[in-house]
Amino acid sequence: MTVFQQVLWMFANIRVLGKQPRLPLPQESLIQYAVALELQYSRICVRAGTARRREAAAIAWRIVGLLGLTGAAEPLPRRLLILLERQSR
């Protein structure tokens, strides 16, 4: 899984858990943003509990299976697309 795919996966999971993923900061790299999302996702999972986390992950996997990873994470915020473009240069 690439870093961008990992970001999309966490983005989709955070949304399935009913929260809004934080947006990347202007000076962040894609790797730094992935770490920040991982921290946010971990905090949400601790608060949600094991049963809710497993249920959300199962739902997210089904959505990814139907739509693909990019489709499951859409709509992608403009800042994330800018970050991806900047990373690819």
Secondary structure as the mmCIF struct_conf table of DSSP 4:
data_model
#
loop_
_struct_conf.conf_type_id
_struct_conf.id
_struct_conf.beg_label_comp_id
_struct_conf.beg_label_asym_id
_struct_conf.beg_label_seq_id
_struct_conf.end_label_comp_id
_struct_conf.end_label_asym_id
_struct_conf.end_label_seq_id
HELX_RH_AL_P HELX_RH_AL_P1 VAL A 3 VAL A 16
TURN_TY1_P TURN_TY1_P1 LEU A 17 GLY A 18
HELX_LH_PP_P HELX_LH_PP_P1 GLN A 20 LEU A 25
TURN_TY1_P TURN_TY1_P2 PRO A 26 GLN A 27
HELX_RH_AL_P HELX_RH_AL_P2 LEU A 30 ALA A 48
HELX_RH_AL_P HELX_RH_AL_P3 THR A 50 ALA A 73
HELX_LH_PP_P HELX_LH_PP_P2 GLU A 74 GLU A 74
BEND BEND1 PRO A 75 PRO A 75
HELX_LH_PP_P HELX_LH_PP_P3 LEU A 76 PRO A 77
HELX_RH_AL_P HELX_RH_AL_P4 ARG A 78 SER A 88
#
